[in-house]
Amino acid sequence: MGESAKSSINVLVKLFATLRRHYPKFGLGEAMPVELPYGATVGQLVERLRLPADQVKTVFVNGIVRGDDHTLADGDELGIFPPVGGG
């Protein structure tokens, strides 16, 4: 079998809390479409969005917490959260 004909994937990203300020044109709970190269990881997505790595605490991919090395697939839906303070 040959290599996949797709050279890129499209994912939907929702930024939460303080991370939303990096993309103010997207409303509360509004998903942002992002095109990435085929085989891209969560970590590469964070870099592509230019989010400060120290401000990204938790990334959900299709409702499951995933690490930076998780490979994304076309159509994945992500939620990216900063560290949560409280007391």
C-alpha positions in Angstrom: 0.0 0.0 0.0 1.2 3.5 -0.8 1.6 6.4 1.5 -1.5 8.4 2.5 -2.6 10.8 -0.2 -3.4 13.4 2.5 -0.5 15.7 3.3 -2.4 17.7 6.0 -5.1 17.3 8.6 -7.7 19.6 10.0 -8.5 19.8 13.7 -10.9 21.9 15.8 -9.4 23.7 18.8 -11.1 25.3 21.7 -9.0 27.5 24.1 -10.1 28.0 27.6 -9.6 30.6 30.4 -6.5 32.7 30.0 -5.4 31.0 26.8 -8.4 32.6 25.0 -6.7 36.0 25.0 -4.2 34.7 22.4 -7.0 34.4 19.8 -9.6 37.0 20.9 -11.6 36.9 17.6 -13.0 33.5 18.6 -15.9 33.6 21.0 -16.4 31.7 24.2 -16.7 28.0 23.4 -16.1 28.7 19.7 -13.8 26.1 17.9 -10.9 27.4 15.8 -10.1 25.3 12.7 -6.4 24.6 12.4 -4.6 22.9 9.5 -1.5 20.8 10.4 0.8 18.5 8.5 -0.1 14.9 8.5 1.4 13.2 11.5 1.5 16.4 13.7 1.5 16.0 17.5 -0.2 17.9 20.3 3.1 19.6 21.0 3.5 20.7 17.4 -0.1 22.1 17.5 0.8 24.1 20.7 3.9 25.5 18.9 1.9 26.3 15.8 -0.6 28.3 17.8 2.3 30.1 19.5 0.9 29.3 22.9 3.5 29.6 25.7 4.3 26.1 26.8 4.2 27.0 30.5 0.6 28.2 30.1 -0.6 24.9 28.6 -1.4 22.5 31.4 -4.0 20.0 30.0 -5.0 19.1 26.4 -8.0 17.0 25.7 -8.2 15.2 22.3 -11.8 14.0 21.7 -12.5 14.1 25.4 -9.3 12.2 26.5 -6.3 13.8 28.2 -3.3 13.5 25.9 0.4 14.3 26.1 2.6 16.4 23.8 3.7 13.4 21.8 0.1 12.2 20.9 -0.3 12.1 17.1 -3.4 14.0 15.9 -5.8 12.7 13.3 -8.0 14.5 10.8 -11.2 15.7 12.5 -9.9 15.6 16.1 -11.4 18.1 18.5 -9.1 19.5 21.1 -9.7 21.5 24.3 -6.6 23.3 25.7 -6.5 24.5 29.3 -4.1 26.5 31.3 -3.0 25.7 34.9 -6.0 26.3 37.2 -5.4 28.3 40.4 -7.6 28.2 43.4 -7.6 27.7 47.1 
